[in-house]
Amino acid sequence: MVGPVTAQDGETALALVEEIVPAGPIRLDIDHRHPELVDWARRHGLAPAFTTTVMEYGAPVANDPSRLHLPVAQALG
């Protein structure tokens, strides 16, 4: 599982992902607003399996959603 990844732009996000992607099984929960990351994942043999929804409770978190490239960090129980 790689994420969350927050970066100034898609190029920087890809550089971060490429630094840590292992040579084995991997899961990326890519925000749909970044098609360059989806394209990169497909070129590297990853296929979409499902979608997720980023949720907030109460007032929205003050941030820049365009910088959130891989938003999900799967909780382990």
C-alpha positions as CSV (number, residue, x, y, z in Angstrom):
1,M,0.0,0.0,0.0
2,V,1.4,3.3,-1.1
3,G,-0.2,6.5,0.3
4,P,-1.3,8.9,1.1
5,V,0.8,11.0,-1.3
6,T,0.5,14.8,-1.3
7,A,2.5,16.8,-3.8
8,Q,2.6,20.1,-5.6
9,D,1.8,18.4,-9.0
10,G,1.4,15.1,-10.7
11,E,5.1,14.9,-11.8
12,T,6.3,15.3,-8.2
13,A,3.7,12.7,-7.0
14,L,5.0,10.2,-9.7
15,A,8.6,10.8,-8.6
16,L,7.7,10.1,-5.0
17,V,5.8,6.9,-6.0
18,E,8.6,5.7,-8.2
19,E,11.0,6.1,-5.3
20,I,9.2,3.7,-3.0
21,V,7.3,1.3,-5.3
22,P,8.5,-2.2,-4.5
23,A,9.2,-4.9,-7.0
24,G,6.2,-7.0,-5.7
25,P,2.5,-6.6,-5.3
26,I,1.3,-3.0,-4.8
27,R,-1.9,-1.1,-4.1
28,L,-2.4,2.5,-5.1
29,D,-5.7,4.3,-4.3
30,I,-5.4,7.1,-6.9
31,D,-7.6,10.1,-6.9
32,H,-9.6,10.2,-10.1
33,R,-8.7,13.9,-10.6
34,H,-5.2,12.8,-11.6
35,P,-5.4,10.8,-14.8
36,E,-1.7,11.0,-15.3
37,L,-1.3,8.7,-12.2
38,V,-4.0,6.4,-13.5
39,D,-2.1,6.2,-16.9
40,W,1.2,5.6,-15.1
41,A,-0.4,2.7,-13.1
42,R,-1.8,1.1,-16.2
43,R,1.6,1.3,-18.0
44,H,3.1,-0.5,-15.0
45,G,0.7,-3.3,-15.1
46,L,-1.8,-2.2,-12.4
47,A,-5.5,-2.5,-13.1
48,P,-8.4,-0.7,-11.5
49,A,-10.1,-2.9,-8.9
50,F,-12.6,-0.6,-7.2
51,T,-13.2,3.1,-6.3
52,T,-13.2,4.8,-3.0
53,T,-14.7,8.0,-1.6
54,V,-12.8,10.6,0.4
55,M,-15.2,11.6,3.2
56,E,-15.1,14.5,5.7
57,Y,-17.2,14.9,8.8
58,G,-18.3,18.4,9.8
59,A,-16.5,21.4,8.3
60,P,-14.3,20.7,5.3
61,V,-10.6,20.3,6.0
62,A,-8.7,23.4,4.9
63,N,-6.4,22.1,2.2
64,D,-5.9,22.1,-1.6
65,P,-7.6,18.9,-2.9
66,S,-5.7,19.2,-6.2
67,R,-2.5,18.3,-4.3
68,L,-4.0,15.1,-2.9
69,H,-2.8,12.5,-5.4
70,L,-3.1,9.1,-3.6
71,P,-5.5,10.0,-0.8
72,V,-6.2,6.7,0.9
73,A,-4.1,4.9,3.5
74,Q,-5.9,1.6,4.2
75,A,-6.7,1.1,7.9
76,L,-5.5,-2.2,9.2
77,G,-7.6,-3.9,11.9
